[in-house]
């Protein structure tokens, strides 16, 4: 009896000290708390939570202050031009979080995929790209790779990584995916993409899988034009959707919507603005319950046809939770105004806003997103771990290890179609 009492006491203590679990995807964990919090927020604050924005500069400047004070933004994304070195980045993010004290903590995101898509300061030892990770073909090392991606950014103050890429690179003429993919087969991308996703998540950083429903079989860069994928739903299910389906089964926390057209599903709107794609396919058919984030709405795939504000409203109506606006403060201001006006005129229901804000606040709680300060990370220790990982990858039991073997990797590129 005494043992049972001690057991119950221990369980109670654990529940108090650890009130939620990283990576949990059930928004019913804290329904009363979050609903009450939403009720206490103004419409401006709720709309702001749905905005994840970029900014110019390498410090806490007036633009960032305005985003926090006037637009109540839910998060910021940083690019290479925002980052000089470890000390500057850590200090800048600390200043931003200090300025945000008293407000809902920010998502602080970055595209850190490894390889060419790397934003971290140059003091960090470089990690290989996803293609090389796929060629090593050791899931446990892929998990460690994801762990190291997160271990580079988390000590600086970041809490969200727009990675891993779950696109399958089946088109050799693809100008935007290429070696960012783990391979050219669904099996390989699923195996290593999910391992990397779990490695990122295990460090307490939110992984954002991308680019739904699959950007691998395109020959156009969506930064410049709108790609078109002329495949049926059945064809997508046989290939492109497989890694995403597997990730959703493992409670993926967030997914990024691609700016591409799939006419056989929605002939009118690109995937990132499509209710048929987001609400119909992603939510209802595939059962995804996490955050839906747009790719950058300032990309030409969108702005060639829409204003950023119009696209943002269309995307929210379609079911997106977070609007990524990477460039120009005017775009943020106009989007904020557009959404607010749409609610006031009845064109967009406040309940629709509340649904997204619930998911956003729940995810911030699950990952313990906070405004606390970070101390300068120990770069030498992180680099040593990266060095050990690279050594393990090179020593893997593959007959030809791709790590550091440029001739091998060039040969594999020419084999891409035969790997389908």
N, C-alpha and C positions, 0 to 999 in steps of 0.2 A: 504493500500500500504506500509505504514511504517512497519507494522507487518511482511509483506512478506519479506521486505528487511532485517529485523532483523533475520528472519528465515533462509534465504539464507546465511547470514553472519555466523550464528551459525553452519549450516551444513558444510560450508567451513572450519571453525576452527576445527570442529571434524575430518574432512577428513585429515587435515594437522597433527593434534596431534596424531590421531590414524589411520595411513595409511594402516593398515591391521588388520585382525581379527584373534585371536587365534583360531586354529581348522579349519580355512578355508582350503578347499582341492583343490581349483581351481588354477592350476599353471598359468592361464592366468591373474591373478591379477596384475602381474608385468612383463609382457613378455619382454618389451624392456630393462628394468634394468637388469634382470637376464641374458638375452641373451648377452647383452653387457659385463656383468661381466664374463660370460663364455668365450667370445672371448678374454678377457684380460688375461686369465689363461693359463699357460703352460700345456703341456700334463702331466708333473709330478704332477702339482698341481691338475689337474682334477682327475687323478688316485688316488691320496692321499685322496681326498674327499670321495672316495668309500670305504676307509679302516677304520674300527672301531676296535681298538686293545686293548688288555690287556697288563699289564706290571707288573714287580716284584717290590716290595718295598713299602714303606709308605711315600715317599716324591718325590719331583721333582728331578729325578736322570738323569744320562747320557742317559739311555735308552729312557726316555720320551722326553728329549731334542732332541735326534736323530729323534724320530718319528715326532716331530714338524718341525724341521729344514730340515731334509734330505728327509723325506717321505711325508710331508705336510698332515698328516692324518686328516681325517674329524671328528674323535671322539675317545674317550677312554671309556673302560668299566672297572669298579672297582669291585673287589670281596672282600670277608671278610678278606683275608690276606693283603689287601691294607689299611684296616681301623682299627685303634687302638681306637680312641675316637673322640668326637665331635671337640675338638680343633685341633687335628692333621689333621683330614679330611678336615675341613674348610680351614686351612692354606695350606695344600697340593694343594687343588683345586684352591685356590687363586694364589698360586705360578705358577701352570700350566697355568692358564688363563693369568697371567702377562707375562709369557714366550711366550705365543701365540699372544700377542699384535701385531697388524700389519698384522696378518693372519686371514683367515676366522674363525670365532668362532667355537669352538668344540662342538659336541654332547658329553655330559658327562653322561654316562649311568650306570645303576645298576639294578640288579635283585632284586627288592623289592616287593615280593608278599604277605608278611605277613606269619605267621606261621613259619615252618622250613626254608623256603626260604627267609631269611632276612639277609641283609648285613649291616644294619645301626649299628652305635655304640650302645653299651649296655646301655648307659645312657637313651635311649628312652624306654618307656614302650612298651612291646611286644603287637603286634596285633595278633588276631587269624588267623588261616588259612582260605582259601577260602571255604573249606567244611563247617566249622562252620558258615560262613557268609550265605551260601546257606541254611543251616538248620534254621537259624533265619527267613529267607524268607521275609524280609522287604526291598524292593528296595530303599526306601529313606535312610535307614541305610546303605545299600550297597554303595550308592553314597557317603555318609559321610565317609565310610571305604576307598574308593578310594581317597577321599580328604585327609584323614589322611596319607595314604601311601605316597602321594605326599608331604604333609606338613612335613614329616620326612626328605625327601631327598632334596627338593628344597632349604631350607635355608642353607644347607651345600654347595650348588653350583651345584647340579645335575640338568639336564634338560630333561632327558629321563629315563623312567622306563620300563623295559622289563616285563610288566604286563598289563592287566590281562591274566590269562590262560583261553582260551576258549575251551579247550579239555573237552570232556564228558567222565567221568570215568566209562565206561561200563564193563571193564575187572578187576575183583577183583585181578587178578595176575599181574596187571600192576605195575612194579617196580619203575616207574619214575614219574607218574602223581598222582594217589591216591588222597590224601587230598588237593592237589594243585588245584583240580577241584572244581567248585561250586556245582557239583552234578553229577548224572548219567542219567539225562534226558536233552534233548535239550532245553526244555522250561525253566528249572531252570537255566541252564548255560547261556542261552541267557539273561534272565531277570536280573540276578545279574552280569554277566560279563559285560554287556553294562552299567549298573549303575556304576560299579567300573571304567570302562573306562572313562565315562563322569566325574566322580569325580576326577580322576587323571588329566584329561585335563582341568577342570575348575580352577585348581591351576596354570596352565601355564606350566605343565610338559607334555612331549610327551608320551602318552601311546603306547606300542607296543603289540598288541594282538598276541597270540601264542597258539599252534604250528601248523600252516596250513600244510596239510588239516585236521589235527586231530590226536592226539597222544594217545587218551584215550583207544582205543581198541587194545593195544599192550601188549605183555608179555616180551618184551626185552628192556633193557635200551640202548638208542642210544649213550650214552657215551661209551658203550662197543662194541656194534654190531649194524648192520643195521636191524631195525625192518621191517617186511613185513605186510602190510595190504591187505588181500585178499578180497577186496570188490569192487563191480562195482561202477561206477559213480552214478548210481541211488541209490544204498545203502548209499553212502556217502551223497548224497543230502537229503536223508530221515533222516539223523541223524547228522553226524560229521560236515557237512558244514553249518548247520542251524545257529549256533551262529555267524559264520564268515559272512554269508550272511547278517544277521541283522546288524552286526557291520559295514559292508561296506556301507549299506544303510544310516547309520548315520555318514558317512564320517570318518571312522577310519583312523588315520594318518599314521600308520605303521603296518606291519604284519611280524612276524618271520616265516620263512620257516622251517619245520621239516626235519630232516635227517631220512626219512623212505621211503620205497619202496611201491608203489601202482602199481603192475604189470598190472592191468586192464586198467590203464591210460598210464603208461610208463614202459615197462618191462625192459628198459635198464638203466635208471638213477633214483637215488633217487629224491624225490620231490624238494629238495633244489638245484638240478642241472638240473632240467627237464624243457625244454621249453614248453612241452605239459602241464605241471602243472602250471608254472608261467605265461607264455604268453597266453597259451590256456585257461586253466580253470580259474585262478585267475584274469587275466586282461580282456580277451575277453568275457568269459561266465559270470563271476560274477561282472565285471565292476569295479574292485578295481583300484583306481587312486593314492593311497598313496605310501609310501616307502616300498620296499620289502627288508627285511634284512635276511640274512642267520642265522641259528643257528651257534654256534661256529664250524668253519671248522677244528679245531684240534681234534674234537671228533672222536672216533674210528669208528663210523658208516661211516665216510668219509675216515679217514687215513688208514683203513684196505684195502681200494681199490685204493685210489688216493694219490698223494702228495697234500699238501695244495694248492700249486700254481696251479696245474692242475685242482683241484676242483674249485678253485676261477675263473679261466678263463672259465671253463664250466658253472659256475653259472652266470657269467656276460653275456655270450652268451645266456643263457636261459632267462635272464631278471631281475636278481637281481640288486638292486641299491647299497646295502651296504654289504660288506663282513666282517663278524665278525671273527676275529682271536684273540683268547683269550690268547694264550701262545706262547712263544719263538719268539724272534726278527728275527731269521733266516727265519721263516715262512713269516713274514711281508716283509722282504727284497726280498725273492724269488718270492712272489706273485707280489710285485711291479714291479720287473724286468720282470716277465712273461707277465703281462698285457701290459707293455710298448713295449716289443718286439712284442707282438701279433698285436698291432696297427701298428707298423713300417713295419711288413711283410704283412699286409693286412688281417691277420687271424681274427682280431677284428677291426671293424670300429670305428673311432673317434666319429662319430655321435652317435653310441651306447653308448659310454662313456658320451657324452654330454647330452643325454636323462636322464641318472641317475643323473648327476651333477645338471641338472636343477631342478629335484625333490628335491634333497638334499638342494640346496640353497633356494629354495622356502619354504621348511619346516622350515629352520632356520630363515627365515624372518617372517613367520607366527607366530612363537613362540618367536620372539625377542631374539634369542640366542645371547649372547654377551660375551665379555671378562671382564666385570666389576667385581669388588671384592665383596664378601659377608662378612658381619659382623657375629660374632659368634651368633648363634640362641639362643633364649630363650627356653631352654629345658623344664623348669618347665611349661611354658605356653602350649607348645605342648603336654606334658604328661597329663596336666589337661584336654585338649580336648579329648585325647585318653581315659582317665578315664571316661569322660562323655559319650563317644560313647559306651564303653563297658557296662556301666550301662544301657543305653538305649536298647542295644541289649539284655541284660539279662532280662530287664523288658518288652520285646516285648510280644505281645499277643499270642505267641505260648504256647500250653499246657505244653510242657517240653522245657525249654530253654537250648540249648547246651552249652552256655557260662559257662565254669567252671564245666560242668557236664560230667565227663569222662565216667561214666557208660552209659549215654544216647548215647554218640558218638560211643562207642564200639558196642552198640546194632545196631545203624544205619549202621555201616560198614557191618554187616552181611546181611542187607536188600538190598544191592546195586543192585543185579540182579533183584529183584522184582520191582525196581523203573524204569526200562527201559520203 
